[in-house]
């Protein structure tokens, strides 16, 4: 019998493939200000710490650039409209969420994506399975700080020793550590297995259904 009552998921790179839409919105903003655009590979290795940090890594000279704030606002305006043009769940994710829900687990999403987009995508794809979705806001620290996870636990009515976290990056591994819970690192996301190991990852899912087996205690 599983000791867990809740599973807390990262969003981008874990439940949803979102890179194309992020790239398109970043490049729309950069091009509008005459800046060099980014490749998909560059975006992949700049995501994970929230959209402001993503733009800091993509805009030449980051925050020091006098056009940074305008460029960042253009990104946000574009992404609000186009966050779902090319995004969608990884194959097998909806099914494993349904299995977990059927077996009585409470499910949450915590993301460094801003709140509106997080809630919109969670409601669109996971309305019947995800109990709470929390994104970035001004008054709560982003991951790897544990604040969003703590907020999710409060809403779900669980403690850290009743939760397991699922993510794809070093940010997620550190978030789980800071939240005092184990982390399942997935193979299909934005970081390699070696990067996950280097970040301290010890539990790995090669395919979505592995998550169910690990949570149930069968792996």
Secondary structure by P-SEA (a helix, b strand, c coil): cccccbbbbbccccccccaaaaaaaaaaaaaaaccccccaaaaaaaccccaaaaaaacccccccccaaaaaaaaaaaaaaaccccccccccaaaaaaaaaaaabbbbbbbccccaaaaaaaaaacccccccccccccccccccccaaaaaaaaaaaccccccbbbbbccaaaaaaaaaacbbbbbbccccccaaaaaaacccccccccaaaaaaaaccc
